[in-house]
Amino acid sequence: MVAEPIPSWPGELIDLRVDQGKQRVYVRSTPRGPAETAVYVHGLAGSATNWTDLMGELSDVVVGHAVDLPGSGYSPEPADGDYSVAAHARTVVALVEHLSAGPVHLFGNSLGGAVSVRVAATRPDLVRSLMLVSPALPDLLPRYGPTRVALSALPGFGRWVADRLRIVPAERRLNATLGLCYADLARIHPRRLAEAAEELRRRDGLPYSTGALVNSARGIVCEYFRRGEDNLWSQAALVTAPTLVIHGRRDRLVDPRMAFRAGRAFRHVRLILMPDVGHVAQMEVPERVAREARRLIGETALIPIGE
């Protein structure tokens, strides 16, 4: 018999001071106990629950905090309407500072990976280790999935498509999305599928959900064309924290060959290529990702920041 999945971790809305303004975000957390702290950042169209199982696997070694980025999950839309990678990075920085837990082990998947790279590059004092799962770093030859993201970011077009898709039943839309993200759909527990469909229907009822998705997609696309010191690959070279990069060889959204570029860009990096995994390894094979993350957490827990 297939074991029942653990429930989503409890959460709360937290008020953050971001630059000169305020932002409320919903954060799900594991119980206190371990001395080390981890912060988890989800990808496009995702939420804090994308990390539920990995957080459970690591709850004995880190206190985990998974954030719903502004406009995602249960977090309200940003007051300034800014869904750029830089804006999301400022929110994550504000969250880490709010936690007052010292440098954290920072996890990011897809869009969250791009956000986490910017945080680690610009605020090295806040990041003890960096763990990236299929990070959405610029690729001059994007795959089919990113091309769809780019089209969805076109002014007017993305909103039109998203609004048209709302007439499609949530389960059908969800299956299409999961088909892009997973290598093996059989790994999804029926309860997780039901939870995701219920969440999608809830999001359909929010007036800002389409704008949040389209503008976050636009934020990723903008990073593909950014040049100079703010380019994410340039920022990757500035990251001093020990870094783990995990790619699934059957990823349809981020080309797994980007792992080799990551190996050249980051200063202290270990690369893991999982042959039978797609875009969301932390959801598809959380126990395997946890094994690799646990190793890095153990190696870095007592290393002074900057060494």
Buried (B, 14 or more C-beta within 10 A) or exposed (E): EEEEBEEBBEBEEBEBEBEEEEBBBBBBBBEEEBEBBBBBBBBBBBBBBBBBBBBBBBBEBBBBBBBBBBBBBBBBBBEEEBBBBBBBBBBBBBBBBBBEBEBBBBBBBBBBBBBBBBBBBBBBEBBBBBBBBBBBBBBEEBBEBBEBBBEBBBEEEBBEBBEEEEEEEBBEBBBEBBEBBBBEEEBBBEEBBEBBBEBBEEBEEBEBBBBBBBBBBBBBBEBBEBEEEBBBBBBBEBBBBBBBBBBBBBBBBBBBEBBEBBEEBBEEBBBBBBEEBBBBBBBBBBEBBBEBBBEBBEEBBEEEBEE
